[in-house]
Amino acid sequence: QKEVEQNSGPLSVPEGAIASLNCTYSDRGSQSFFWYRQYSGKSPELIMSIYSNGDKEDGRFTAQLNKASQYVSLLIRDSQPSDSATYLCAVTGNYQLIWGAGTKLIIKP
Amino acid sequence: DAGITQSPRYKITETGRQVTLMCHQTWSHSYMFWYRQDLGHGLRLIYYSAAADITDKGEVPDGYVVSRSKTENFPLTLESATRSQTSVYFCASWSGQETQYFGPGTRLLVL
């Protein structure tokens, strides 16, 4: 069965520090990888997508992909209290997305 | 407004009743999905549809029925609601490129 694993947290990070979120996946055939942010009581929203090995930067967010190790990560620089949310990792598989259970991130002022 | 909408946003029902959750998207995306989200389980796929009149089961389809007579609508029906179906339900759509976009969710409580 195809799986996506995330540490459920909570991960507590001081304001202004770097938050590092990790995700591993089981399907070597996966081609597309996504990070979603979900605030409490809201729907998931896409914040980063990555398709090839290496780093992809967008503002304070950097996604990193290592297909050989089946590992994808999200770095959030200069963390803000507004970054406090649950972060969901999703990986493509057969026209569906395979979802991790999410990591709860808490940014402490 | 363009996007994906769900109705109702909140629903309270009783065990054994039939409930239908509505989902409508204005992008003409081919794919649509229904998920449920419970604490400790993340998002679990109930059913998905690749096009009008094409539907398929996801991870947790038991107790649910879907239909897709029009591309823009994808209703989810609980034929006889049970307490274990208390959850937050999300509808999503996908063009086949990039990723899925979610509706605002429906919070369902089954008493």
Backbone of each chain as ProteinMPNN parsed JSONL, in Angstrom:
{"seq_chain_A": "QKEVEQNSGPLSVPEGAIASLNCTYSDRGSQSFFWYRQYSGKSPELIMSIYSNGDKEDGRFTAQLNKASQYVSLLIRDSQPSDSATYLCAVTGNYQLIWGAGTKLIIKP", "coords_chain_A": {"N_chain_A": [[0.841, -1.185, 0.0], [0.507, 2.189, -0.837], [2.16, 4.767, 0.861], [2.433, 7.747, 2.832], [4.455, 9.338, 5.074], [4.522, 11.34, 7.946], [5.846, 13.175, 10.698], [3.761, 13.625, 13.415], [3.941, 15.665, 15.246], [3.232, 17.941, 18.019], [5.391, 20.356, 16.432], [7.45, 22.631, 17.795], [8.614, 25.867, 17.374], [10.746, 28.655, 17.765], [9.798, 32.079, 17.189], [11.039, 33.604, 14.256], [12.981, 31.714, 13.793], [14.14, 28.819, 11.857], [11.829, 26.587, 10.558], [11.55, 23.139, 10.101], [10.125, 20.71, 8.198], [9.273, 17.358, 7.582], [8.887, 14.584, 5.295], [8.25, 11.331, 4.195], [7.914, 8.937, 1.549], [6.397, 6.054, -0.02], [6.058, 5.135, -2.646], [7.974, 4.697, -5.377], [7.419, 5.507, -7.927], [6.154, 7.942, -7.866], [5.645, 11.245, -9.009], [5.051, 13.888, -8.532], [4.967, 16.347, -5.967], [3.659, 17.781, -3.047], [3.108, 20.46, -0.762], [0.798, 21.352, 1.628], [-0.9, 23.793, 3.562], [-2.842, 23.933, 6.48], [-5.032, 25.678, 8.32], [-6.607, 25.675, 11.524], [-9.875, 24.485, 11.381], [-10.208, 25.19, 8.777], [-9.934, 24.675, 5.162], [-7.457, 22.692, 3.396], [-4.708, 24.415, 1.847], [-2.723, 24.953, -0.992], [0.755, 25.407, -0.769], [3.316, 24.873, -1.728], [4.797, 23.257, -4.528], [6.685, 20.598, -5.956], [8.729, 19.011, -8.376], [11.078, 17.942, -9.315], [14.317, 16.662, -8.404], [16.118, 18.334, -5.792], [16.177, 21.758, -4.678], [13.484, 24.055, -4.228], [12.557, 27.331, -4.137], [10.377, 29.709, -2.644], [9.721, 32.697, -1.692], [9.666, 32.807, 1.767], [9.618, 30.11, 1.947], [11.01, 26.91, 1.311], [11.094, 24.069, -0.623], [12.342, 20.767, -0.598], [13.503, 18.037, -2.455], [14.295, 14.637, -2.619], [14.504, 12.076, -4.522], [15.797, 9.622, -4.604], [16.13, 8.93, -1.958], [13.527, 9.019, -1.276], [12.198, 11.213, -0.09], [10.878, 14.23, 1.066], [10.961, 17.629, 1.944], [10.064, 20.58, 3.819], [11.093, 23.796, 4.346], [10.749, 26.557, 6.447], [11.639, 29.757, 6.61], [12.556, 32.405, 8.899], [10.361, 32.172, 10.73], [6.96, 32.908, 11.457], [4.313, 33.815, 13.761], [1.923, 33.498, 12.351], [2.445, 31.355, 10.773], [1.804, 29.152, 12.176], [0.179, 26.187, 12.036], [-1.263, 23.214, 10.572], [0.709, 21.159, 8.56], [0.474, 19.532, 5.56], [1.676, 16.849, 3.7], [1.645, 15.739, 0.359], [1.508, 13.324, -2.22], [1.689, 12.289, -5.599], [-0.217, 9.595, -7.048], [-1.471, 7.389, -9.26], [-3.518, 9.142, -10.444], [-4.512, 10.176, -8.164], [-4.081, 11.819, -5.006], [-1.832, 10.916, -2.5], [-1.932, 11.149, 0.907], [-0.151, 12.477, 3.678], [-0.53, 12.374, 7.284], [-0.118, 14.8, 8.406], [1.734, 17.467, 9.984], [1.714, 19.219, 12.945], [2.514, 22.517, 13.417], [3.856, 24.842, 15.628], [4.485, 28.144, 16.245], [6.339, 29.928, 18.421], [5.98, 33.026, 20.0]], "CA_chain_A": [[0.0, 0.0, 0.0], [1.295, 3.409, -0.937], [2.061, 5.525, 2.102], [3.18, 8.976, 3.054], [4.659, 9.424, 6.51], [4.956, 12.601, 8.534], [5.812, 13.261, 12.149], [2.527, 14.356, 13.717], [4.225, 16.834, 16.073], [3.525, 19.251, 17.459], [6.731, 20.873, 16.318], [7.45, 23.97, 18.361], [9.763, 26.607, 16.851], [10.684, 30.073, 18.164], [9.601, 33.065, 16.128], [12.265, 34.036, 13.606], [13.844, 30.566, 13.508], [13.777, 28.003, 10.698], [11.035, 25.389, 10.831], [11.861, 22.082, 9.143], [9.08, 19.691, 8.18], [9.767, 16.244, 6.781], [7.896, 13.667, 4.749], [8.784, 10.229, 3.39], [6.853, 8.287, 0.779], [6.782, 4.675, -0.349], [5.93, 4.825, -4.071], [9.089, 5.254, -6.159], [6.907, 6.041, -9.175], [5.542, 9.254, -7.67], [6.308, 12.273, -9.819], [4.728, 15.244, -8.087], [4.977, 16.406, -4.507], [3.004, 19.023, -2.663], [2.916, 20.834, 0.634], [-0.392, 22.138, 1.91], [-1.051, 24.343, 4.908], [-4.233, 23.899, 6.915], [-5.342, 26.318, 9.588], [-7.673, 25.0, 12.255], [-11.232, 24.782, 10.927], [-10.198, 25.618, 7.378], [-9.553, 23.647, 4.21], [-6.044, 22.748, 3.007], [-4.354, 25.298, 0.75], [-1.419, 24.622, -1.545], [1.792, 26.42, -0.603], [4.495, 24.564, -2.526], [4.835, 22.034, -5.314], [8.04, 20.319, -6.452], [8.631, 17.893, -9.297], [12.391, 17.379, -9.629], [15.254, 16.645, -7.288], [16.769, 19.581, -5.465], [15.465, 22.746, -3.886], [12.643, 25.045, -4.882], [12.337, 28.396, -3.171], [9.296, 30.659, -2.911], [9.654, 33.552, -0.525], [10.27, 32.21, 2.973], [9.445, 28.657, 1.886], [11.853, 26.108, 0.421], [10.811, 22.638, -0.67], [13.495, 19.971, -0.999], [13.094, 16.706, -2.893], [15.332, 13.643, -2.872], [13.76, 10.891, -4.97], [16.551, 8.415, -4.273], [15.83, 8.625, -0.554], [12.062, 9.093, -1.136], [12.134, 12.164, 1.008], [10.591, 15.604, 0.681], [10.923, 18.458, 3.14], [9.664, 21.973, 3.69], [11.744, 24.695, 5.289], [10.134, 27.87, 6.568], [12.617, 30.672, 7.222], [11.998, 33.557, 9.616], [9.012, 31.712, 11.086], [6.05, 33.888, 12.045], [3.164, 33.182, 14.435], [0.905, 33.154, 11.35], [2.806, 30.067, 10.162], [1.269, 28.088, 13.026], [-0.851, 25.471, 11.275], [-0.879, 21.835, 10.256], [1.27, 21.076, 7.209], [0.188, 18.229, 4.962], [2.476, 16.435, 2.547], [0.862, 14.922, -0.56], [2.324, 12.741, -3.286], [0.792, 11.734, -6.616], [-0.25, 8.161, -7.29], [-2.651, 6.921, -9.992], [-4.514, 10.214, -10.566], [-4.965, 10.591, -6.852], [-3.024, 12.25, -4.11], [-1.653, 10.148, -1.277], [-1.734, 12.198, 1.905], [0.333, 12.245, 5.021], [-1.481, 12.77, 8.324], [0.126, 16.194, 8.761], [2.555, 17.873, 11.137], [1.251, 20.467, 13.546], [3.613, 23.445, 13.683], [3.537, 25.938, 16.534], [5.531, 29.165, 16.288], [6.251, 30.607, 19.72], [6.453, 34.425, 19.946]], "C_chain_A": [[0.885, 1.246, 0.0], [1.069, 4.254, 0.293], [2.897, 6.791, 2.056], [3.249, 9.173, 4.561], [5.143, 10.815, 6.905], [4.953, 12.465, 10.043], [4.628, 14.133, 12.537], [2.76, 15.616, 14.553], [3.461, 16.772, 17.381], [5.013, 19.583, 17.46], [6.694, 22.325, 16.768], [8.737, 24.686, 17.976], [9.663, 28.057, 17.31], [10.476, 30.981, 16.961], [10.947, 33.525, 15.584], [13.219, 32.909, 13.249], [13.377, 29.85, 12.24], [12.983, 26.788, 11.169], [11.302, 24.378, 9.725], [10.839, 20.957, 9.282], [9.476, 18.604, 7.186], [8.658, 15.279, 6.394], [8.629, 12.572, 3.975], [7.631, 9.533, 2.696], [7.339, 6.941, 0.28], [6.809, 4.377, -1.847], [7.037, 5.492, -4.885], [8.628, 5.858, -7.475], [6.273, 7.414, -9.055], [6.352, 10.327, -8.373], [6.12, 13.685, -9.288], [4.518, 15.242, -6.583], [4.491, 17.78, -4.074], [3.029, 19.202, -1.15], [1.694, 21.735, 0.727], [-0.313, 22.639, 3.35], [-2.537, 24.327, 5.259], [-4.347, 24.553, 8.283], [-6.532, 25.595, 10.218], [-9.05, 25.441, 11.752], [-11.326, 25.217, 9.479], [-9.806, 24.455, 6.472], [-8.068, 23.767, 3.864], [-5.837, 23.702, 1.834], [-2.93, 24.978, 0.313], [-0.428, 25.754, -1.292], [3.032, 26.129, -1.44], [4.264, 23.29, -3.317], [6.266, 21.844, -5.805], [7.991, 19.037, -7.256], [9.979, 17.24, -9.606], [13.304, 17.487, -8.414], [15.894, 18.015, -7.064], [15.876, 20.475, -4.634], [14.615, 23.632, -4.78], [12.249, 26.075, -3.843], [11.192, 29.29, -3.622], [9.121, 31.504, -1.661], [10.365, 32.932, 0.66], [10.24, 30.684, 2.953], [10.432, 28.029, 0.898], [11.421, 24.66, 0.52], [12.049, 21.92, -1.181], [13.018, 18.568, -1.333], [14.312, 15.848, -3.145], [14.628, 12.343, -3.231], [14.491, 9.602, -4.62], [16.259, 7.963, -2.848], [14.331, 8.655, -0.268], [11.691, 10.013, 0.02], [11.841, 13.543, 0.439], [10.441, 16.426, 1.961], [10.475, 19.867, 2.786], [10.382, 22.766, 4.778], [11.008, 26.028, 5.27], [11.128, 28.761, 7.306], [11.889, 31.819, 7.905], [10.55, 33.266, 10.017], [8.223, 32.794, 11.819], [4.921, 33.161, 12.769], [2.065, 32.764, 13.459], [1.229, 31.86, 10.601], [2.304, 28.882, 10.995], [0.068, 27.458, 12.347], [-0.433, 24.012, 11.209], [-0.435, 21.794, 8.797], [1.132, 19.646, 6.698], [1.08, 18.011, 3.75], [1.601, 15.547, 1.673], [1.718, 14.531, -1.757], [1.393, 12.116, -4.323], [0.935, 10.22, -6.716], [-1.537, 7.8, -8.01], [-3.788, 7.94, -10.012], [-5.148, 10.571, -9.227], [-3.786, 11.206, -6.13], [-3.017, 11.335, -2.895], [-1.21, 11.137, -0.209], [-1.041, 11.667, 3.152], [-0.697, 12.763, 6.024], [-1.258, 14.202, 8.799], [1.001, 16.364, 9.981], [2.023, 19.192, 11.656], [2.458, 21.311, 13.94], [3.119, 24.574, 14.571], [4.727, 26.887, 16.566], [5.339, 29.96, 17.568], [6.806, 32.024, 19.62], [7.6, 34.658, 20.926]], "O_chain_A": [[1.868, 1.337, 0.735], [-0.067, 4.444, 0.726], [3.905, 6.889, 1.356], [2.224, 9.176, 5.242], [6.043, 11.384, 6.286], [4.146, 11.723, 10.604], [4.498, 15.256, 12.05], [1.922, 16.517, 14.585], [3.075, 15.69, 17.823], [5.775, 19.17, 18.334], [5.988, 23.148, 16.185], [9.83, 24.174, 18.221], [8.579, 28.637, 17.248], [10.926, 30.682, 15.855], [11.876, 33.801, 16.343], [14.164, 33.115, 12.488], [12.369, 30.213, 11.633], [13.412, 26.058, 12.063], [11.282, 24.726, 8.545], [10.708, 20.34, 10.339], [9.954, 18.893, 6.089], [7.634, 15.173, 7.069], [9.529, 12.863, 3.188], [6.504, 9.536, 3.191], [8.543, 6.707, 0.167], [7.511, 3.461, -2.277], [7.035, 6.711, -5.061], [9.359, 6.639, -8.084], [5.887, 7.996, -10.069], [7.583, 10.322, -8.339], [6.929, 14.572, -9.559], [3.981, 14.299, -6.003], [4.859, 18.801, -4.654], [2.98, 18.243, -0.379], [1.569, 22.73, 0.014], [0.262, 21.992, 4.225], [-3.383, 24.667, 4.431], [-3.824, 24.046, 9.275], [-7.349, 24.987, 9.526], [-9.347, 26.635, 11.705], [-12.404, 25.574, 9.004], [-9.401, 23.392, 6.943], [-7.484, 24.838, 4.026], [-6.677, 23.792, 0.94], [-2.046, 24.76, 1.142], [-0.724, 26.918, -1.564], [3.737, 27.062, -1.826], [3.617, 22.358, -2.84], [6.978, 22.819, -6.044], [7.305, 18.086, -6.882], [10.023, 16.115, -10.102], [13.082, 18.302, -7.518], [16.172, 18.753, -8.009], [14.944, 20.015, -3.974], [14.968, 23.921, -5.923], [11.682, 25.743, -2.802], [11.046, 29.593, -4.807], [8.467, 31.096, -0.701], [11.538, 32.57, 0.566], [10.783, 30.041, 3.851], [10.655, 28.547, -0.196], [11.384, 24.086, 1.608], [12.727, 22.404, -2.088], [12.23, 17.977, -0.595], [15.256, 16.279, -3.807], [14.205, 11.595, -2.349], [13.847, 8.585, -4.364], [16.154, 6.768, -2.57], [13.905, 8.352, 0.846], [10.981, 9.64, 0.954], [12.462, 13.976, -0.532], [9.859, 15.961, 2.941], [10.502, 20.285, 1.629], [10.291, 22.452, 5.965], [10.686, 26.557, 4.207], [11.419, 28.542, 8.482], [10.763, 32.163, 7.545], [9.636, 34.02, 9.684], [8.75, 33.496, 12.682], [4.603, 32.021, 12.433], [1.353, 31.79, 13.706], [0.384, 31.331, 9.878], [2.378, 27.736, 10.551], [-0.941, 28.122, 12.111], [0.617, 23.628, 11.724], [-1.111, 22.323, 7.914], [1.605, 18.692, 7.316], [1.214, 18.882, 2.891], [0.886, 14.688, 2.189], [2.541, 15.311, -2.237], [0.407, 11.477, -3.956], [2.004, 9.646, -6.51], [-2.611, 7.899, -7.415], [-4.912, 7.614, -9.629], [-6.204, 11.202, -9.181], [-2.645, 11.126, -6.583], [-4.066, 11.019, -2.334], [-0.238, 11.87, -0.391], [-1.312, 10.558, 3.614], [-1.617, 13.496, 5.662], [-2.095, 14.761, 9.507], [1.013, 15.53, 10.886], [1.895, 20.162, 10.91], [3.316, 20.868, 14.703], [2.087, 25.186, 14.298], [5.845, 26.479, 16.879], [4.301, 30.589, 17.771], [7.95, 32.22, 19.21], [8.119, 35.77, 21.016]]}, "seq_chain_B": "DAGITQSPRYKITETGRQVTLMCHQTWSHSYMFWYRQDLGHGLRLIYYSAAADITDKGEVPDGYVVSRSKTENFPLTLESATRSQTSVYFCASWSGQETQYFGPGTRLLVL", "coords_chain_B": {"N_chain_B": [[-19.048, 33.492, -8.543], [-15.851, 32.188, -9.301], [-14.591, 28.922, -8.531], [-14.698, 26.47, -5.916], [-17.407, 25.182, -4.204], [-19.181, 24.164, -1.272], [-22.052, 22.672, 0.191], [-24.416, 21.734, 2.738], [-22.628, 23.987, 4.989], [-22.55, 23.281, 7.608], [-23.984, 20.57, 9.349], [-26.383, 18.847, 11.207], [-27.553, 15.705, 12.023], [-29.545, 12.732, 12.479], [-28.924, 9.361, 13.539], [-29.369, 6.928, 11.04], [-30.697, 8.492, 9.204], [-30.91, 9.817, 5.861], [-28.453, 11.689, 4.228], [-27.327, 14.31, 2.156], [-24.49, 15.721, 0.81], [-23.381, 18.553, -0.885], [-21.407, 19.486, -3.723], [-19.859, 21.829, -5.773], [-18.196, 22.976, -8.643], [-16.624, 25.537, -10.558], [-14.661, 25.505, -12.45], [-14.619, 23.621, -14.448], [-13.082, 21.359, -14.081], [-11.866, 18.062, -14.661], [-11.547, 16.029, -12.774], [-12.908, 15.102, -9.626], [-13.149, 14.937, -6.057], [-13.964, 13.341, -2.957], [-13.254, 13.718, 0.415], [-12.815, 12.676, 3.802], [-12.038, 14.023, 6.989], [-10.582, 13.277, 9.95], [-9.531, 13.524, 13.348], [-6.25, 12.438, 13.859], [-6.232, 10.854, 11.616], [-5.82, 12.22, 9.281], [-6.409, 13.179, 5.867], [-8.758, 11.235, 4.238], [-9.599, 9.412, 1.404], [-12.783, 9.129, 0.012], [-14.506, 8.768, -2.279], [-13.879, 9.18, -5.79], [-13.987, 10.945, -8.931], [-13.39, 10.74, -12.351], [-14.52, 11.923, -14.51], [-17.663, 13.1, -15.874], [-20.209, 10.814, -15.055], [-18.373, 8.839, -14.412], [-17.154, 7.172, -11.759], [-15.288, 6.19, -8.828], [-14.221, 4.042, -6.159], [-12.615, 5.101, -3.156], [-10.419, 5.042, -0.392], [-12.11, 4.688, 1.86], [-15.002, 3.87, 1.28], [-17.372, 2.705, 2.228], [-20.782, 2.91, 3.12], [-21.312, 5.224, 1.825], [-22.499, 7.01, -1.087], [-22.037, 8.145, -4.394], [-22.59, 10.371, -7.181], [-22.297, 11.586, -10.532], [-23.579, 13.369, -12.64], [-23.273, 15.715, -13.992], [-20.467, 17.638, -15.014], [-19.744, 19.68, -13.249], [-20.837, 19.15, -10.755], [-20.797, 17.151, -7.806], [-22.23, 15.274, -5.826], [-22.356, 13.85, -2.523], [-23.728, 11.176, -0.823], [-24.919, 10.012, 2.233], [-26.347, 7.145, 2.955], [-27.648, 5.954, 5.134], [-27.12, 7.382, 7.885], [-24.467, 7.034, 10.255], [-23.019, 7.202, 13.574], [-20.284, 7.038, 13.385], [-19.759, 8.349, 11.075], [-19.625, 10.975, 11.625], [-17.812, 13.796, 10.98], [-15.454, 15.943, 9.243], [-16.024, 16.927, 6.015], [-14.464, 17.187, 2.927], [-14.559, 18.451, -0.325], [-12.851, 18.246, -3.424], [-11.263, 19.452, -6.412], [-9.652, 18.818, -9.606], [-7.623, 19.55, -12.382], [-6.09, 17.797, -13.721], [-3.605, 18.585, -14.067], [-0.964, 20.224, -12.206], [-2.242, 20.616, -8.992], [-4.693, 19.535, -6.521], [-7.632, 21.397, -5.644], [-9.378, 22.682, -2.899], [-12.695, 22.676, -1.489], [-14.546, 24.58, 1.02], [-15.347, 22.857, 3.026], [-17.556, 20.652, 4.886], [-19.028, 20.377, 7.964], [-20.124, 17.657, 9.659], [-22.357, 16.317, 11.959], [-23.454, 13.462, 13.478], [-26.022, 12.342, 15.368]], "CA_chain_B": [[-17.616, 33.472, -8.28], [-15.174, 30.963, -9.689], [-14.043, 28.186, -7.414], [-15.376, 25.242, -5.507], [-18.26, 25.443, -3.066], [-19.825, 23.025, -0.636], [-23.208, 22.986, 1.015], [-24.319, 22.845, 3.683], [-21.347, 24.091, 5.678], [-22.727, 22.567, 8.877], [-25.184, 19.726, 9.314], [-26.616, 17.922, 12.305], [-28.577, 14.754, 11.647], [-29.697, 11.618, 13.412], [-28.582, 8.032, 13.035], [-30.341, 6.3, 10.169], [-31.234, 9.414, 8.197], [-30.132, 10.032, 4.645], [-27.893, 13.042, 4.141], [-26.57, 14.568, 0.927], [-23.579, 16.855, 0.816], [-23.255, 19.024, -2.261], [-20.136, 20.076, -4.14], [-19.992, 22.458, -7.085], [-16.99, 23.69, -9.064], [-16.862, 26.352, -11.752], [-13.487, 25.471, -13.323], [-14.741, 22.528, -15.42], [-12.068, 20.333, -13.846], [-12.353, 16.712, -14.935], [-11.526, 15.186, -11.588], [-13.427, 15.598, -8.348], [-12.834, 14.018, -4.967], [-14.535, 13.539, -1.621], [-12.426, 13.263, 1.522], [-13.203, 12.963, 5.172], [-10.877, 14.319, 7.816], [-10.799, 13.014, 11.369], [-8.307, 13.648, 14.139], [-5.4, 11.258, 13.874], [-6.265, 10.105, 10.352], [-5.561, 13.042, 8.117], [-7.416, 13.156, 4.809], [-8.992, 9.901, 3.68], [-10.396, 9.501, 0.184], [-14.009, 8.335, 0.055], [-14.784, 8.467, -3.684], [-13.431, 10.178, -6.727], [-14.599, 10.864, -10.254], [-12.477, 11.211, -13.392], [-15.312, 12.657, -15.504], [-19.086, 12.855, -15.678], [-20.65, 9.419, -15.133], [-17.288, 7.912, -14.058], [-16.784, 7.304, -10.348], [-14.561, 5.021, -8.319], [-14.06, 4.03, -4.716], [-11.347, 5.438, -2.549], [-9.964, 4.249, 0.746], [-13.162, 4.44, 2.849], [-16.26, 4.141, 0.589], [-18.546, 2.036, 2.795], [-21.802, 3.776, 3.703], [-21.427, 6.442, 1.013], [-22.842, 6.863, -2.49], [-21.811, 9.37, -5.16], [-23.032, 10.418, -8.567], [-21.743, 12.742, -11.239], [-24.305, 13.504, -13.908], [-22.728, 16.901, -14.641], [-19.055, 17.838, -14.676], [-19.532, 20.652, -12.179], [-21.44, 18.749, -9.485], [-20.373, 15.833, -7.322], [-22.85, 15.098, -4.507], [-22.033, 12.687, -1.691], [-24.884, 10.799, -0.023], [-24.854, 9.01, 3.295], [-27.676, 6.545, 2.778], [-28.188, 5.744, 6.471], [-25.996, 7.935, 8.644], [-24.042, 6.42, 11.517], [-22.21, 8.113, 14.384], [-18.898, 6.994, 12.913], [-19.631, 9.232, 9.924], [-19.37, 12.332, 12.101], [-16.502, 14.15, 10.443], [-15.408, 17.081, 8.336], [-15.971, 16.418, 4.646], [-13.92, 18.119, 1.951], [-14.608, 18.168, -1.744], [-11.727, 18.84, -4.131], [-11.276, 19.247, -7.863], [-8.314, 18.765, -10.207], [-7.689, 19.625, -13.84], [-5.195, 16.797, -14.292], [-2.275, 19.187, -13.956], [-0.782, 20.852, -10.896], [-2.726, 19.868, -7.851], [-6.108, 19.622, -6.201], [-8.1, 22.572, -4.931], [-10.386, 22.229, -1.957], [-13.8, 23.481, -1.014], [-14.403, 25.03, 2.411], [-15.656, 21.778, 3.955], [-18.842, 20.51, 5.566], [-18.915, 19.714, 9.274], [-21.305, 16.817, 9.853], [-22.51, 15.675, 13.257], [-24.519, 12.459, 13.478], [-26.383, 12.07, 16.774]], "C_chain_B": [[-17.037, 32.132, -8.701], [-14.655, 30.259, -8.453], [-14.838, 26.935, -7.139], [-16.137, 25.514, -4.224], [-18.876, 24.152, -2.556], [-21.022, 23.511, 0.161], [-23.849, 21.705, 1.52], [-22.927, 22.921, 4.291], [-21.385, 23.348, 7.008], [-24.028, 21.776, 8.794], [-25.214, 18.865, 10.554], [-27.746, 17.0, 11.876], [-28.619, 13.631, 12.674], [-29.314, 10.304, 12.73], [-29.723, 7.467, 12.204], [-30.915, 7.201, 9.085], [-30.313, 9.469, 6.982], [-29.698, 11.492, 4.589], [-27.146, 13.176, 2.822], [-25.766, 15.835, 1.088], [-23.296, 17.252, -0.625], [-21.88, 19.642, -2.495], [-20.293, 20.602, -5.56], [-18.698, 23.189, -7.414], [-17.242, 24.375, -10.404], [-15.692, 26.309, -12.739], [-13.592, 24.47, -14.472], [-13.6, 21.513, -15.289], [-12.668, 18.949, -14.075], [-12.531, 15.904, -13.649], [-12.16, 15.896, -10.393], [-13.289, 14.499, -7.311], [-13.663, 14.365, -3.734], [-13.588, 12.908, -0.605], [-13.195, 13.452, 2.827], [-11.932, 13.166, 5.985], [-11.257, 14.174, 9.274], [-9.465, 13.143, 12.084], [-7.542, 12.333, 14.124], [-5.37, 10.473, 12.582], [-5.927, 10.95, 9.145], [-6.722, 12.97, 7.137], [-7.538, 11.73, 4.271], [-9.971, 10.016, 2.512], [-11.596, 8.574, 0.274], [-14.344, 7.828, -1.353], [-14.127, 9.529, -4.536], [-14.092, 9.931, -8.078], [-13.636, 11.458, -11.265], [-13.198, 12.028, -14.462], [-16.775, 12.403, -15.174], [-19.39, 11.381, -15.939], [-19.549, 8.393, -14.886], [-16.894, 8.166, -12.606], [-16.068, 6.039, -9.9], [-14.346, 5.183, -6.833], [-12.663, 4.468, -4.313], [-11.042, 4.501, -1.405], [-11.095, 3.821, 1.679], [-14.547, 4.666, 2.255], [-17.521, 3.606, 1.264], [-19.487, 3.026, 3.467], [-22.045, 5.043, 2.916], [-21.785, 6.078, -0.429], [-22.565, 8.192, -3.174], [-22.433, 9.234, -6.541], [-22.376, 11.623, -9.215], [-22.381, 12.822, -12.617], [-23.825, 14.723, -14.691], [-21.299, 17.123, -14.157], [-18.889, 18.68, -13.426], [-20.041, 20.216, -10.814], [-21.026, 17.336, -9.098], [-20.955, 15.627, -5.928], [-22.433, 13.792, -3.838], [-23.231, 12.4, -0.797], [-24.516, 9.745, 1.01], [-26.238, 8.394, 3.353], [-28.389, 6.328, 4.116], [-27.086, 6.129, 7.453], [-25.739, 7.174, 9.942], [-23.151, 7.399, 12.27], [-20.763, 8.147, 13.911], [-18.672, 7.858, 11.676], [-19.593, 10.707, 10.33], [-17.955, 12.708, 11.72], [-16.587, 15.506, 9.748], [-15.182, 16.528, 6.936], [-15.484, 17.518, 3.702], [-14.115, 17.571, 0.544], [-13.411, 18.857, -2.395], [-11.888, 18.597, -5.625], [-9.86, 19.379, -8.407], [-8.463, 18.752, -11.723], [-6.926, 18.487, -14.506], [-3.767, 17.306, -14.33], [-2.205, 19.913, -12.624], [-1.453, 20.016, -9.826], [-4.208, 20.099, -7.606], [-6.418, 20.907, -5.435], [-9.336, 22.194, -4.125], [-11.511, 23.221, -1.763], [-13.627, 23.795, 0.454], [-14.73, 23.965, 3.446], [-17.073, 21.827, 4.495], [-18.596, 19.764, 6.867], [-20.213, 18.978, 9.541], [-21.257, 16.178, 11.229], [-23.7, 14.729, 13.176], [-24.796, 12.068, 14.928], [-26.968, 10.678, 16.943]], "O_chain_B": [[-17.643, 31.081, -8.491], [-14.319, 30.895, -7.454], [-15.549, 26.413, -7.999], [-15.568, 26.024, -3.259], [-19.064, 23.188, -3.298], [-21.014, 24.604, 0.728], [-23.836, 20.691, 0.821], [-22.129, 22.0, 4.119], [-20.363, 22.845, 7.474], [-25.029, 22.242, 8.25], [-24.222, 18.233, 10.917], [-28.787, 17.468, 11.414], [-27.824, 13.595, 13.614], [-29.379, 10.172, 11.508], [-30.887, 7.518, 12.602], [-31.553, 6.718, 8.149], [-29.114, 9.204, 7.068], [-30.478, 12.403, 4.868], [-26.421, 12.268, 2.417], [-26.293, 16.886, 1.454], [-23.01, 16.408, -1.474], [-21.279, 20.234, -1.599], [-20.797, 19.903, -6.44], [-18.161, 23.926, -6.586], [-17.967, 23.868, -11.26], [-15.723, 26.999, -13.757], [-12.751, 24.467, -15.37], [-13.204, 20.886, -16.272], [-13.822, 18.693, -13.732], [-13.524, 15.2, -13.466], [-11.981, 17.095, -10.178], [-13.309, 13.308, -7.624], [-14.014, 15.522, -3.504], [-13.18, 11.754, -0.729], [-14.1, 14.281, 2.926], [-10.894, 12.566, 5.709], [-12.147, 14.865, 9.769], [-8.406, 12.902, 11.504], [-8.106, 11.262, 14.346], [-4.587, 9.533, 12.443], [-5.76, 10.401, 8.056], [-7.866, 12.731, 7.523], [-6.545, 11.106, 3.898], [-11.028, 10.637, 2.625], [-11.457, 7.388, 0.573], [-14.45, 6.624, -1.586], [-13.851, 10.636, -4.073], [-14.669, 8.873, -8.332], [-13.12, 12.557, -11.063], [-12.559, 12.743, -15.234], [-17.093, 11.591, -14.305], [-18.904, 10.785, -16.901], [-19.756, 7.202, -15.12], [-16.373, 9.227, -12.265], [-16.212, 4.972, -10.497], [-14.295, 6.296, -6.308], [-11.68, 4.241, -5.018], [-11.368, 3.315, -1.447], [-11.057, 2.722, 2.232], [-15.231, 5.593, 2.69], [-18.628, 4.012, 0.908], [-19.069, 3.863, 4.267], [-22.891, 5.855, 3.292], [-21.434, 5.008, -0.928], [-22.828, 9.251, -2.604], [-22.754, 8.137, -6.999], [-21.952, 12.559, -8.537], [-21.803, 12.402, -13.619], [-23.954, 14.764, -15.915], [-20.974, 16.822, -13.009], [-17.991, 18.426, -12.623], [-19.712, 20.846, -9.809], [-20.919, 16.447, -9.942], [-20.24, 15.792, -4.939], [-22.194, 12.779, -4.495], [-23.699, 13.289, -0.086], [-23.89, 8.732, 0.7], [-27.197, 9.051, 3.757], [-29.604, 6.502, 4.207], [-26.234, 5.313, 7.805], [-26.664, 6.734, 10.625], [-22.593, 8.32, 11.674], [-20.093, 9.173, 14.026], [-17.531, 8.079, 11.271], [-19.535, 11.587, 9.47], [-17.003, 12.022, 12.092], [-17.648, 16.125, 9.68], [-14.255, 15.752, 6.707], [-16.02, 18.626, 3.683], [-13.87, 16.396, 0.269], [-13.004, 19.935, -1.962], [-12.563, 17.658, -6.046], [-8.984, 19.964, -7.77], [-9.305, 18.045, -12.277], [-7.086, 18.237, -15.701], [-2.833, 16.549, -14.593], [-3.225, 20.186, -11.991], [-1.239, 18.805, -9.771], [-4.886, 20.771, -8.384], [-5.589, 21.426, -4.688], [-10.219, 21.484, -4.606], [-11.321, 24.434, -1.856], [-12.67, 23.336, 1.078], [-14.425, 24.141, 4.625], [-17.703, 22.883, 4.556], [-18.034, 18.669, 6.878], [-21.275, 19.591, 9.64], [-20.256, 15.578, 11.619], [-24.813, 15.14, 12.847], [-23.929, 11.538, 15.622], [-27.323, 10.289, 18.055]]}, "name": "protein", "num_of_chains": 2, "seq": "QKEVEQNSGPLSVPEGAIASLNCTYSDRGSQSFFWYRQYSGKSPELIMSIYSNGDKEDGRFTAQLNKASQYVSLLIRDSQPSDSATYLCAVTGNYQLIWGAGTKLIIKPDAGITQSPRYKITETGRQVTLMCHQTWSHSYMFWYRQDLGHGLRLIYYSAAADITDKGEVPDGYVVSRSKTENFPLTLESATRSQTSVYFCASWSGQETQYFGPGTRLLVL"}
